[in-house]
Amino acid sequence: MTELLFLIGFGLALVMTGVSAIGIFAAIVVGFVIMAFAGMLGLLFKMLPWIILIAAVIWLCRGKDKSARRCRDYCYDRSRSYRKRYR
């Protein structure tokens, strides 16, 4: 919301100083891109502890899944025997 208010104020300041319509539109587009990037970067830093926590939980739970490991080993063995048989 702050970004939107900044862009509106920025556009009004350019209108009051007599900048052309093309210049105002270009300045608002560039300002929007910069503000959107800054907002996404700020959100990333705000969410970083949660992202690290989720990654740690996934890393810890990954080794305990025996069924996935058995399935992967079974498929690997079947494909290896298939390759040996049809060479």
C-alpha positions as CSV (number, residue, x, y, z in Angstrom):
1,M,0.0,0.0,0.0
2,T,2.9,2.3,0.7
3,E,4.3,1.7,-2.7
4,L,1.0,2.7,-4.3
5,L,0.8,5.9,-2.3
6,F,4.4,6.7,-3.3
7,L,3.6,6.2,-7.0
8,I,0.5,8.4,-6.8
9,G,2.5,11.2,-5.0
10,F,5.3,10.8,-7.4
11,G,3.0,11.1,-10.4
12,L,1.3,14.2,-8.9
13,A,4.6,15.8,-8.2
14,L,5.6,15.3,-11.8
15,V,2.3,16.7,-13.1
16,M,2.7,19.8,-10.9
17,T,6.2,20.5,-12.2
18,G,5.1,20.3,-15.8
19,V,6.7,17.1,-17.0
20,S,5.2,15.7,-20.2
21,A,2.6,12.8,-20.1
22,I,5.1,10.4,-21.7
23,G,7.7,11.3,-19.1
24,I,5.2,10.9,-16.3
25,F,4.1,7.5,-17.6
26,A,7.7,6.3,-18.0
27,A,8.7,7.5,-14.5
28,I,5.7,5.8,-13.0
29,V,6.5,2.5,-14.8
30,V,10.1,2.6,-13.7
31,G,9.1,3.5,-10.2
32,F,6.6,0.6,-10.1
33,V,9.2,-1.9,-11.2
34,I,11.7,-0.6,-8.6
35,M,9.0,-0.6,-5.8
36,A,7.8,-4.1,-6.8
37,F,11.3,-5.5,-6.6
38,A,12.0,-3.8,-3.3
39,G,8.7,-5.1,-1.9
40,M,9.5,-8.7,-3.0
41,L,13.0,-8.4,-1.5
42,G,11.6,-7.1,1.8
43,L,9.1,-9.9,1.9
44,L,11.8,-12.5,1.3
45,F,13.8,-11.1,4.2
46,K,10.7,-11.1,6.4
47,M,9.9,-14.7,5.5
48,L,13.5,-16.0,5.7
49,P,13.3,-17.5,9.2
50,W,10.2,-19.5,8.1
51,I,11.8,-20.6,4.9
52,I,14.9,-21.8,6.8
53,L,12.6,-23.6,9.3
54,I,10.7,-25.4,6.6
55,A,13.9,-26.4,4.8
56,A,15.3,-27.8,8.1
57,V,12.1,-29.8,8.8
58,I,12.1,-31.3,5.3
59,W,15.8,-32.1,5.6
60,L,15.2,-33.9,8.9
61,C,12.1,-35.8,7.8
62,R,13.6,-36.8,4.5
63,G,15.8,-39.5,5.9
64,K,13.0,-41.2,7.8
65,D,10.9,-42.1,4.8
66,K,11.7,-45.8,4.2
67,S,9.0,-46.5,1.6
68,A,10.4,-43.9,-0.8
69,R,13.9,-45.4,-0.4
70,R,12.6,-48.9,-1.0
71,C,10.6,-47.8,-4.1
72,R,13.7,-46.0,-5.5
73,D,15.9,-49.1,-4.9
74,Y,13.3,-51.4,-6.4
75,C,13.0,-49.3,-9.6
76,Y,16.8,-49.0,-9.8
77,D,17.2,-52.8,-9.5
78,R,14.5,-53.5,-12.1
79,S,16.0,-51.0,-14.6
80,R,19.5,-52.4,-14.1
81,S,18.3,-56.0,-14.7
82,Y,16.3,-54.8,-17.7
83,R,19.5,-53.2,-19.2
84,K,21.5,-56.4,-18.6
85,R,18.9,-58.6,-20.2
86,Y,18.4,-56.6,-23.4
87,R,22.0,-55.5,-24.2
